[in-house]
């Protein structure tokens, strides 16, 4: 598959039924991580403190990289983002 075909495939997946672009978040919130792992908020913050996956703080809110978190959850080592 060529790079152009890959981009077109990704673009098609990010469209709704009417062909309008759908916003795809690239981050999880602390609450979403809590729900995915079924753990407490302090446990999520402990994982963030240990830098188990990439995150940033914007406006006092932690945003966790989906790519990094999903790789961590699957046990895959990623290089720096």
FITISE-255577 format. One record per atom (N, C-alpha, C): residue number from 1; residue in three letters; atom name; x, y, z. Coordinates in steps of 0.02 Angstrom, whole numbers, plus 50000, padded with zeros to 5 digits. Atoms other than C-alpha are relative to their C-alpha. Example, Ala and Ser with C-alpha at 12.3 -4.5 7.8 and 13.67 -1.06 7.14 Angstrom:
BEGIN
<rec 1, 'ALA', 'N', <50045, 49941, 50000>>
<rec 1, 'ALA', 'CA', <50615, 49775, 50390>>
<rec 1, 'ALA', 'C', <50045, 50060, 50000>>
<rec 2, 'SER', 'N', <49958, 49941, 49997>>
<rec 2, 'SER', 'CA', <50684, 49947, 50357>>
<rec 2, 'SER', 'C', <49961, 50055, 50037>>
! end
This chain:
BEGIN
<rec 1, 'UNK', 'N', <50042, 49941, 50000>>
<rec 1, 'UNK', 'CA', <50000, 50000, 50000>>
<rec 1, 'UNK', 'C', <50045, 50062, 50000>>
<rec 2, 'UNK', 'N', <49960, 49939, 50003>>
<rec 2, 'UNK', 'CA', <50071, 50170, 49953>>
<rec 2, 'UNK', 'C', <49980, 50048, 50055>>
<rec 3, 'UNK', 'N', <50014, 49951, 49948>>
<rec 3, 'UNK', 'CA', <50079, 50317, 50072>>
<rec 3, 'UNK', 'C', <49935, 50037, 49985>>
<rec 4, 'UNK', 'N', <50062, 49965, 50018>>
<rec 4, 'UNK', 'CA', <49939, 50405, 49976>>
<rec 4, 'UNK', 'C', <49940, 49956, 50014>>
<rec 5, 'UNK', 'N', <50056, 50045, 49986>>
<rec 5, 'UNK', 'CA', <49827, 50252, 49988>>
<rec 5, 'UNK', 'C', <49988, 49993, 50075>>
<rec 6, 'UNK', 'N', <50007, 50005, 49927>>
<rec 6, 'UNK', 'CA', <49863, 50239, 50175>>
<rec 6, 'UNK', 'C', <49964, 50062, 50027>>
<rec 7, 'UNK', 'N', <50032, 49938, 49978>>
<rec 7, 'UNK', 'CA', <49814, 50422, 50200>>
<rec 7, 'UNK', 'C', <49926, 49999, 49981>>
<rec 8, 'UNK', 'N', <50070, 50003, 50021>>
<rec 8, 'UNK', 'CA', <49654, 50397, 50100>>
<rec 8, 'UNK', 'C', <49961, 49951, 50042>>
<rec 9, 'UNK', 'N', <50034, 50049, 49957>>
<rec 9, 'UNK', 'CA', <49611, 50242, 50202>>
<rec 9, 'UNK', 'C', <49986, 50030, 50068>>
<rec 10, 'UNK', 'N', <50009, 49968, 49935>>
<rec 10, 'UNK', 'CA', <49638, 50337, 50364>>
<rec 10, 'UNK', 'C', <49946, 50054, 49995>>
<rec 11, 'UNK', 'N', <50051, 49948, 50008>>
<rec 11, 'UNK', 'CA', <49534, 50483, 50299>>
<rec 11, 'UNK', 'C', <49931, 49971, 49994>>
<rec 12, 'UNK', 'N', <50066, 50032, 50007>>
<rec 12, 'UNK', 'CA', <49391, 50366, 50252>>
<rec 12, 'UNK', 'C', <49975, 49975, 50068>>
<rec 13, 'UNK', 'N', <50019, 50024, 49934>>
<rec 13, 'UNK', 'CA', <49392, 50291, 50427>>
<rec 13, 'UNK', 'C', <49979, 50056, 50046>>
<rec 14, 'UNK', 'N', <50015, 49943, 49957>>
<rec 14, 'UNK', 'CA', <49379, 50465, 50504>>
<rec 14, 'UNK', 'C', <49940, 50040, 49974>>
<rec 15, 'UNK', 'N', <50059, 49967, 50026>>
<rec 15, 'UNK', 'CA', <49217, 50506, 50413>>
<rec 15, 'UNK', 'C', <49937, 49968, 50031>>
<rec 16, 'UNK', 'N', <50063, 50029, 49976>>
<rec 16, 'UNK', 'CA', <49040, 50487, 50479>>
<rec 16, 'UNK', 'C', <49958, 49976, 49941>>
<rec 17, 'UNK', 'N', <50043, 50028, 50052>>
<rec 17, 'UNK', 'CA', <48894, 50415, 50382>>
<rec 17, 'UNK', 'C', <49985, 50050, 49944>>
<rec 18, 'UNK', 'N', <50015, 49949, 50050>>
<rec 18, 'UNK', 'CA', <48868, 50581, 50291>>
<rec 18, 'UNK', 'C', <50063, 50026, 49966>>
<rec 19, 'UNK', 'N', <49937, 49980, 50032>>
<rec 19, 'UNK', 'CA', <49050, 50596, 50239>>
<rec 19, 'UNK', 'C', <50033, 50060, 50033>>
<rec 20, 'UNK', 'N', <49970, 49944, 49964>>
<rec 20, 'UNK', 'CA', <49090, 50731, 50368>>
<rec 20, 'UNK', 'C', <50057, 49973, 50043>>
<rec 21, 'UNK', 'N', <49942, 50019, 49960>>
<rec 21, 'UNK', 'CA', <49257, 50726, 50457>>
<rec 21, 'UNK', 'C', <49980, 49992, 50073>>
<rec 22, 'UNK', 'N', <50013, 50013, 49930>>
<rec 22, 'UNK', 'CA', <49250, 50653, 50633>>
<rec 22, 'UNK', 'C', <50065, 50014, 50038>>
<rec 23, 'UNK', 'N', <49942, 49985, 49959>>
<rec 23, 'UNK', 'CA', <49367, 50722, 50765>>
<rec 23, 'UNK', 'C', <50020, 49938, 50039>>
<rec 24, 'UNK', 'N', <49974, 50058, 49964>>
<rec 24, 'UNK', 'CA', <49476, 50584, 50835>>
<rec 24, 'UNK', 'C', <50049, 50024, 50053>>
<rec 25, 'UNK', 'N', <49955, 49979, 49946>>
<rec 25, 'UNK', 'CA', <49552, 50619, 51005>>
<rec 25, 'UNK', 'C', <50061, 49955, 50001>>
<rec 26, 'UNK', 'N', <49938, 50039, 49997>>
<rec 26, 'UNK', 'CA', <49733, 50566, 51022>>
<rec 26, 'UNK', 'C', <50023, 49991, 50072>>
<rec 27, 'UNK', 'N', <49982, 50006, 49929>>
<rec 27, 'UNK', 'CA', <49730, 50572, 51212>>
<rec 27, 'UNK', 'C', <49943, 49971, 50040>>
<rec 28, 'UNK', 'N', <50049, 50022, 49950>>
<rec 28, 'UNK', 'CA', <49642, 50493, 51360>>
<rec 28, 'UNK', 'C', <50003, 50048, 50058>>
<rec 29, 'UNK', 'N', <50001, 49962, 49938>>
<rec 29, 'UNK', 'CA', <49590, 50584, 51517>>
<rec 29, 'UNK', 'C', <50014, 49951, 50058>>
<rec 30, 'UNK', 'N', <49989, 50042, 49941>>
<rec 30, 'UNK', 'CA', <49628, 50521, 51693>>
<rec 30, 'UNK', 'C', <49938, 49957, 50011>>
<rec 31, 'UNK', 'N', <50063, 50037, 49989>>
<rec 31, 'UNK', 'CA', <49444, 50470, 51708>>
<rec 31, 'UNK', 'C', <49994, 49942, 49951>>
<rec 32, 'UNK', 'N', <50003, 50055, 50049>>
<rec 32, 'UNK', 'CA', <49454, 50368, 51547>>
<rec 32, 'UNK', 'C', <50048, 49944, 50018>>
<rec 33, 'UNK', 'N', <49951, 50051, 49980>>
<rec 33, 'UNK', 'CA', <49611, 50279, 51608>>
<rec 33, 'UNK', 'C', <49973, 49961, 50060>>
<rec 34, 'UNK', 'N', <50032, 50034, 49942>>
<rec 34, 'UNK', 'CA', <49521, 50242, 51773>>
<rec 34, 'UNK', 'C', <49950, 49948, 49976>>
<rec 35, 'UNK', 'N', <50052, 50045, 50025>>
<rec 35, 'UNK', 'CA', <49377, 50164, 51677>>
<rec 35, 'UNK', 'C', <50030, 49941, 49962>>
<rec 36, 'UNK', 'N', <49969, 50053, 50040>>
<rec 36, 'UNK', 'CA', <49488, 50065, 51558>>
<rec 36, 'UNK', 'C', <50032, 49948, 50046>>
<rec 37, 'UNK', 'N', <49963, 50045, 49956>>
<rec 37, 'UNK', 'CA', <49593, 49992, 51699>>
<rec 37, 'UNK', 'C', <49959, 49978, 50061>>
<rec 38, 'UNK', 'N', <50042, 50014, 49941>>
<rec 38, 'UNK', 'CA', <49454, 49989, 51831>>
<rec 38, 'UNK', 'C', <50041, 50008, 50064>>
<rec 39, 'UNK', 'N', <49959, 49984, 49942>>
<rec 39, 'UNK', 'CA', <49568, 50073, 51958>>
<rec 39, 'UNK', 'C', <49979, 50069, 50027>>
<rec 40, 'UNK', 'N', <50015, 49936, 49969>>
<rec 40, 'UNK', 'CA', <49559, 50224, 52074>>
<rec 40, 'UNK', 'C', <50039, 50057, 49967>>
<rec 41, 'UNK', 'N', <49965, 49941, 50025>>
<rec 41, 'UNK', 'CA', <49610, 50401, 52028>>
<rec 41, 'UNK', 'C', <50072, 50003, 50027>>
<rec 42, 'UNK', 'N', <49931, 50000, 49975>>
<rec 42, 'UNK', 'CA', <49762, 50392, 52146>>
<rec 42, 'UNK', 'C', <50045, 49950, 49964>>
<rec 43, 'UNK', 'N', <49960, 50050, 50037>>
<rec 43, 'UNK', 'CA', <49820, 50235, 52054>>
<rec 43, 'UNK', 'C', <50021, 50027, 49932>>
<rec 44, 'UNK', 'N', <49983, 49970, 50065>>
<rec 44, 'UNK', 'CA', <49813, 50326, 51887>>
<rec 44, 'UNK', 'C', <50054, 50052, 50009>>
<rec 45, 'UNK', 'N', <49949, 49949, 49988>>
<rec 45, 'UNK', 'CA', <49911, 50472, 51960>>
<rec 45, 'UNK', 'C', <50067, 49969, 50018>>
<rec 46, 'UNK', 'N', <49937, 50035, 49984>>
<rec 46, 'UNK', 'CA', <50040, 50349, 52029>>
<rec 46, 'UNK', 'C', <50033, 49975, 49936>>
<rec 47, 'UNK', 'N', <49972, 50021, 50064>>
<rec 47, 'UNK', 'CA', <50062, 50277, 51853>>
<rec 47, 'UNK', 'C', <50029, 50059, 49962>>
<rec 48, 'UNK', 'N', <49975, 49940, 50034>>
<rec 48, 'UNK', 'CA', <50081, 50453, 51784>>
<rec 48, 'UNK', 'C', <50066, 50023, 50032>>
<rec 49, 'UNK', 'N', <49939, 49979, 49964>>
<rec 49, 'UNK', 'CA', <50210, 50495, 51918>>
<rec 49, 'UNK', 'C', <50059, 49956, 49982>>
<rec 50, 'UNK', 'N', <49947, 50047, 50019>>
<rec 50, 'UNK', 'CA', <50310, 50339, 51871>>
<rec 50, 'UNK', 'C', <50016, 50003, 49925>>
<rec 51, 'UNK', 'N', <49988, 49990, 50072>>
<rec 51, 'UNK', 'CA', <50302, 50395, 51688>>
<rec 51, 'UNK', 'C', <49993, 49934, 49962>>
<rec 52, 'UNK', 'N', <50013, 50064, 50034>>
<rec 52, 'UNK', 'CA', <50230, 50228, 51633>>
<rec 52, 'UNK', 'C', <49981, 50010, 49927>>
<rec 53, 'UNK', 'N', <50018, 49983, 50069>>
<rec 53, 'UNK', 'CA', <50164, 50314, 51475>>
<rec 53, 'UNK', 'C', <50004, 50076, 49994>>
<rec 54, 'UNK', 'N', <49992, 49929, 50013>>
<rec 54, 'UNK', 'CA', <50177, 50485, 51395>>
<rec 54, 'UNK', 'C', <49936, 50039, 50017>>
<rec 55, 'UNK', 'N', <50057, 49957, 49984>>
<rec 55, 'UNK', 'CA', <50066, 50623, 51463>>
<rec 55, 'UNK', 'C', <50025, 50072, 50002>>
<rec 56, 'UNK', 'N', <49986, 49929, 49994>>
<rec 56, 'UNK', 'CA', <50057, 50812, 51466>>
<rec 56, 'UNK', 'C', <49947, 50030, 50046>>
<rec 57, 'UNK', 'N', <50048, 49964, 49959>>
<rec 57, 'UNK', 'CA', <49971, 50936, 51580>>
<rec 57, 'UNK', 'C', <49983, 50065, 49964>>
<rec 58, 'UNK', 'N', <50024, 49938, 50031>>
<rec 58, 'UNK', 'CA', <49867, 51073, 51499>>
<rec 58, 'UNK', 'C', <49944, 50027, 50043>>
<rec 59, 'UNK', 'N', <50051, 49969, 49957>>
<rec 59, 'UNK', 'CA', <49769, 51192, 51609>>
<rec 59, 'UNK', 'C', <49986, 49959, 50062>>
<rec 60, 'UNK', 'N', <50008, 50040, 49940>>
<rec 60, 'UNK', 'CA', <49799, 51079, 51758>>
<rec 60, 'UNK', 'C', <49969, 49932, 49988>>
<rec 61, 'UNK', 'N', <50032, 50063, 50017>>
<rec 61, 'UNK', 'CA', <49723, 50931, 51666>>
<rec 61, 'UNK', 'C', <50051, 49954, 49967>>
<rec 62, 'UNK', 'N', <49955, 50049, 50030>>
<rec 62, 'UNK', 'CA', <49825, 50774, 51628>>
<rec 62, 'UNK', 'C', <49968, 49971, 49937>>
<rec 63, 'UNK', 'N', <50021, 50032, 50062>>
<rec 63, 'UNK', 'CA', <49810, 50711, 51449>>
<rec 63, 'UNK', 'C', <50051, 49946, 49984>>
<rec 64, 'UNK', 'N', <49956, 50057, 50010>>
<rec 64, 'UNK', 'CA', <49881, 50539, 51414>>
<rec 64, 'UNK', 'C', <49998, 49978, 49927>>
<rec 65, 'UNK', 'N', <49994, 50021, 50070>>
<rec 65, 'UNK', 'CA', <49943, 50488, 51241>>
<rec 65, 'UNK', 'C', <49967, 49931, 49991>>
<rec 66, 'UNK', 'N', <50033, 50064, 50013>>
<rec 66, 'UNK', 'CA', <49828, 50351, 51173>>
<rec 66, 'UNK', 'C', <50051, 49949, 49974>>
<rec 67, 'UNK', 'N', <49950, 50045, 50030>>
<rec 67, 'UNK', 'CA', <49971, 50278, 51071>>
<rec 67, 'UNK', 'C', <50045, 49970, 50054>>
<rec 68, 'UNK', 'N', <49955, 50022, 49947>>
<rec 68, 'UNK', 'CA', <50086, 50269, 51221>>
<rec 68, 'UNK', 'C', <49965, 49955, 50051>>
<rec 69, 'UNK', 'N', <50038, 50039, 49951>>
<rec 69, 'UNK', 'CA', <49953, 50205, 51342>>
<rec 69, 'UNK', 'C', <49982, 49931, 49971>>
<rec 70, 'UNK', 'N', <50021, 50063, 50031>>
<rec 70, 'UNK', 'CA', <49888, 50073, 51221>>
<rec 70, 'UNK', 'C', <50059, 49953, 49992>>
<rec 71, 'UNK', 'N', <49940, 50041, 50006>>
<rec 71, 'UNK', 'CA', <50065, 50012, 51188>>
<rec 71, 'UNK', 'C', <50021, 49973, 50069>>
<rec 72, 'UNK', 'N', <49984, 50022, 49932>>
<rec 72, 'UNK', 'CA', <50099, 50005, 51376>>
<rec 72, 'UNK', 'C', <49953, 49944, 50022>>
<rec 73, 'UNK', 'N', <50049, 50050, 49980>>
<rec 73, 'UNK', 'CA', <49939, 49908, 51404>>
<rec 73, 'UNK', 'C', <50011, 49934, 49964>>
<rec 74, 'UNK', 'N', <49986, 50060, 50039>>
<rec 74, 'UNK', 'CA', <49987, 49786, 51266>>
<rec 74, 'UNK', 'C', <50070, 49972, 50013>>
<rec 75, 'UNK', 'N', <49933, 50023, 49983>>
<rec 75, 'UNK', 'CA', <50163, 49770, 51338>>
<rec 75, 'UNK', 'C', <50051, 50012, 49946>>
<rec 76, 'UNK', 'N', <49955, 49985, 50055>>
<rec 76, 'UNK', 'CA', <50249, 49849, 51188>>
<rec 76, 'UNK', 'C', <50044, 50059, 50019>>
<rec 77, 'UNK', 'N', <49953, 49945, 49987>>
<rec 77, 'UNK', 'CA', <50405, 49957, 51209>>
<rec 77, 'UNK', 'C', <49999, 50048, 49942>>
<rec 78, 'UNK', 'N', <49996, 49947, 50052>>
<rec 78, 'UNK', 'CA', <50398, 50122, 51113>>
<rec 78, 'UNK', 'C', <50060, 50045, 50015>>
<rec 79, 'UNK', 'N', <49948, 49951, 49990>>
<rec 79, 'UNK', 'CA', <50538, 50245, 51086>>
<rec 79, 'UNK', 'C', <49968, 50066, 50021>>
<rec 80, 'UNK', 'N', <50027, 49935, 49981>>
<rec 80, 'UNK', 'CA', <50520, 50429, 51135>>
<rec 80, 'UNK', 'C', <49953, 50027, 49946>>
<rec 81, 'UNK', 'N', <50047, 49970, 50048>>
<rec 81, 'UNK', 'CA', <50372, 50519, 51055>>
<rec 81, 'UNK', 'C', <50022, 50068, 49980>>
! end
